[in-house]
């Protein structure tokens, strides 16, 4: 299942994948995902769809800005 909300996504990453959603982690992921030419970004969009890609960009951005 592809998470539809921030809370679902956060639960998946933190509880299932054991990833800490820190500002530093979010900044590193945004650096990758903002480059649509990177193979990793292309693969992510292919696997999860453009809507989910846009969602995670927004969620990571909110983490970096401290608004979540």
Phi and psi restraints in degrees (value plus and minus 20) as a CYANA .aco file:
   2 UNK   PHI    -107.9   -67.9
   2 UNK   PSI     103.9   143.9
   3 UNK   PHI     -78.4   -38.4
   3 UNK   PSI     118.0   158.0
   4 UNK   PHI    -122.2   -82.2
   4 UNK   PSI     -38.0     2.0
   5 UNK   PHI    -146.9  -106.9
   5 UNK   PSI     142.0   182.0
   6 UNK   PHI     -78.5   -38.5
   6 UNK   PSI     -63.9   -23.9
   7 UNK   PHI     -82.7   -42.7
   7 UNK   PSI     -61.6   -21.6
   8 UNK   PHI     -82.2   -42.2
   8 UNK   PSI     -64.8   -24.8
   9 UNK   PHI     -84.1   -44.1
   9 UNK   PSI     -65.1   -25.1
  10 UNK   PHI     -81.0   -41.0
  10 UNK   PSI     -64.7   -24.7
  11 UNK   PHI     -79.7   -39.7
  11 UNK   PSI     -63.5   -23.5
  12 UNK   PHI     -81.0   -41.0
  12 UNK   PSI     -70.1   -30.1
  13 UNK   PHI     -88.5   -48.5
  13 UNK   PSI     -67.8   -27.8
  14 UNK   PHI     -94.1   -54.1
  14 UNK   PSI     -69.1   -29.1
  15 UNK   PHI    -104.1   -64.1
  15 UNK   PSI     -65.7   -25.7
  16 UNK   PHI    -102.8   -62.8
  16 UNK   PSI     -63.6   -23.6
  17 UNK   PHI    -116.0   -76.0
  17 UNK   PSI     -29.2    10.8
  18 UNK   PHI      38.8    78.8
  18 UNK   PSI      21.9    61.9
  19 UNK   PHI    -125.6   -85.6
  19 UNK   PSI     109.7   149.7
  20 UNK   PHI    -103.7   -63.7
  20 UNK   PSI     105.8   145.8
  21 UNK   PHI    -107.5   -67.5
  21 UNK   PSI      52.1    92.1
  22 UNK   PHI    -108.1   -68.1
  22 UNK   PSI     145.1   185.1
  23 UNK   PHI     -80.5   -40.5
  23 UNK   PSI     -60.0   -20.0
  24 UNK   PHI     -84.4   -44.4
  24 UNK   PSI     -64.3   -24.3
  25 UNK   PHI     -82.2   -42.2
  25 UNK   PSI     -65.9   -25.9
  26 UNK   PHI     -81.8   -41.8
  26 UNK   PSI     -60.0   -20.0
  27 UNK   PHI     -83.0   -43.0
  27 UNK   PSI     -63.2   -23.2
  28 UNK   PHI     -84.8   -44.8
  28 UNK   PSI     -60.8   -20.8
  29 UNK   PHI     -88.3   -48.3
  29 UNK   PSI     -59.7   -19.7
  30 UNK   PHI     -82.3   -42.3
  30 UNK   PSI     -56.5   -16.5
  31 UNK   PHI     -80.0   -40.0
  31 UNK   PSI     -57.1   -17.1
  32 UNK   PHI     -94.7   -54.7
  32 UNK   PSI     -71.4   -31.4
  33 UNK   PHI     -91.3   -51.3
  33 UNK   PSI     -40.0     0.0
  34 UNK   PHI     -95.9   -55.9
  34 UNK   PSI     -33.4     6.6
  35 UNK   PHI    -120.0   -80.0
  35 UNK   PSI      78.7   118.7
  36 UNK   PHI     -89.5   -49.5
  36 UNK   PSI     -29.4    10.6
  37 UNK   PHI    -109.2   -69.2
  37 UNK   PSI     -32.5     7.5
  38 UNK   PHI     -89.6   -49.6
  38 UNK   PSI     115.1   155.1
  39 UNK   PHI     -75.5   -35.5
  39 UNK   PSI     -58.1   -18.1
  40 UNK   PHI     -82.7   -42.7
  40 UNK   PSI     -61.0   -21.0
  41 UNK   PHI     -88.0   -48.0
  41 UNK   PSI     -64.2   -24.2
  42 UNK   PHI     -79.8   -39.8
  42 UNK   PSI     -63.0   -23.0
  43 UNK   PHI     -84.7   -44.7
  43 UNK   PSI     -62.5   -22.5
  44 UNK   PHI     -78.3   -38.3
  44 UNK   PSI     -68.1   -28.1
  45 UNK   PHI     -84.2   -44.2
  45 UNK   PSI     -60.5   -20.5
  46 UNK   PHI     -82.4   -42.4
  46 UNK   PSI     -61.6   -21.6
  47 UNK   PHI     -96.5   -56.5
  47 UNK   PSI     -60.3   -20.3
  48 UNK   PHI    -132.7   -92.7
  48 UNK   PSI     -30.1     9.9
  49 UNK   PHI      71.9   111.9
  49 UNK   PSI     136.7   176.7
  50 UNK   PHI     -88.8   -48.8
  50 UNK   PSI     -53.8   -13.8
  51 UNK   PHI     -82.9   -42.9
  51 UNK   PSI     -65.1   -25.1
  52 UNK   PHI     -86.3   -46.3
  52 UNK   PSI     -58.1   -18.1
  53 UNK   PHI     -76.2   -36.2
  53 UNK   PSI     -67.3   -27.3
  54 UNK   PHI     -83.5   -43.5
  54 UNK   PSI     -59.2   -19.2
  55 UNK   PHI     -79.5   -39.5
  55 UNK   PSI     -69.1   -29.1
  56 UNK   PHI     -89.3   -49.3
  56 UNK   PSI     -51.8   -11.8
  57 UNK   PHI     -79.2   -39.2
  57 UNK   PSI     -66.3   -26.3
  58 UNK   PHI     -83.9   -43.9
  58 UNK   PSI     -62.6   -22.6
  59 UNK   PHI     -88.2   -48.2
  59 UNK   PSI     -64.1   -24.1
  60 UNK   PHI     -83.2   -43.2
  60 UNK   PSI     -59.2   -19.2
  61 UNK   PHI     -81.8   -41.8
  61 UNK   PSI     -62.6   -22.6
  62 UNK   PHI     -83.9   -43.9
  62 UNK   PSI     -55.6   -15.6
  63 UNK   PHI     -84.5   -44.5
  63 UNK   PSI     -65.8   -25.8
  64 UNK   PHI     -81.9   -41.9
  64 UNK   PSI     -61.3   -21.3
  65 UNK   PHI     -96.6   -56.6
  65 UNK   PSI     -32.0     8.0
  66 UNK   PHI      58.4    98.4
  66 UNK   PSI      -1.6    38.4
  67 UNK   PHI    -114.3   -74.3
  67 UNK   PSI     -12.7    27.3
